[in-house]
């Protein structure tokens, strides 16, 4: 049984379409991350699932039942807001019990649930405090606690870590993953941070312009991006997109020209224009004997991260390229480097941005 | 380095002393009538207009005794009338204006912007333009010579200024809180009472204080609607000390005037901080 099913979900504000028909099925207990650039509609989609935005078209089902017209509170959903949205005038305890009191749950039961959730999140000592007496991380926990006490079928997270500093963000990320493992509820998590997406998700849904570009496990998305947008969005530094032209054809094998370097591949049928070769910086190698030679790169800027060396530069035809090298490499600006890569890790995108499956010939 | 110090504003101590003296002088000129009123209330009747001094030559509280008991109804009774009307106006304004403001900021209803514009329009309307139609209406209701015309409208959110003030404040309350409450299953009423109102104490206090002061100080509306001296407010009572045909009791008038500003003064001192907070957070100007 699916936990949550979106069928042709649409959202328009007047004549402006924001979401153009999204289809997605989410399994019970799955951790799904919506990721995309700002304005891609990921938050709108989440708010429609929550019941905070009316759904313009399509159908939303939770545990098999149609939810389009059901009020937010009756959907069995809890949401953690980006701003935490803790009630400033209520104690932590009251913040967590407010929803249960609204539902007229017996006092004893409320107390039991609040204390249990507080224990899970280790905020028992904070129950009498007001939100303004808490640190960012503690507020975050209370916001999650407020969601947990309602024992929802589905948790929604709207960029919950964006207000935390870098260190706390990593820590909380780990805790959310642990929480998911512990309580096993379905979780939908919205972020624009691809690292959060990669680390937390069972499945990533990449959104752009109100459409799903690709949905798949983090490694599927990383290894076989469906198109140039997904390839560019996931991975840091960003994938290199290098213009290539078709140089010649011999049977099934096609020779591509990359700034004067010839690459023989298989799998391109017509004689397409505007092809582009996608290579992740971390898949590039310098001065190695293995892999396919991709020509020479002139380094213009080098970043030493300790564990990695990131080299910025350009190819012979001045196309910019970035290479991430393992370890500490002594590369100087102006130096010429021989690039190689495993063609199996490279991608070819057609003029429309779609990925073309190619093999090396 | 010389001994002359120059402060952060760059002005010399001499210049600053001069500025302070000027400000004090102007303040004194502004305050003189008030101080004169207070001091004259302790002077015997013949001394009031014969000297401009603020210190009474003979100190007497006789004017207070005469003022309190000199009319056919005790002035205390009028104080009570004023208090009842002012308190009812405060309650009415707080309840009705906060609800109207909540509707305008948070609820979706047909013609919302039209009604909002109309409400703002009533702020521009001078009170005197609606006086006669309003009087006729209350006359038909049989409400003239009762406190109803002074009190009932306050429960119907007629004071657009307070609505506007609260709208400004409510807009500053993050919508996320409403949405979190919606996720928690709260309806509009529960959100209003449990989330919005508790977070609005500064603006509620501001509205309450101004509501009280303006109703307390109001002379015109009670003059129009109240006829019997037992129903008079303190402000109306003050007028009865001045008589165009017989002799006016100036001492009693000034003594009772002093008493009348006392509640306002105390209120202002007590709520000063909340008032400033309310005004600062709403960007209010009047």
Interface residues (C-beta under 8 A of the other chain):
Chain A: X50 X51 X52 X71 X72 X73 X74 X77 X78 X79 X81 X82 X83 X85 X86 X87 X88 X89 X98 X99 X102 X103 X146 X150
Chain B: X174 X176 X177 X179 X180 X181 X182 X183 X184 X185 X186 X190 X194 X195 X198 X199
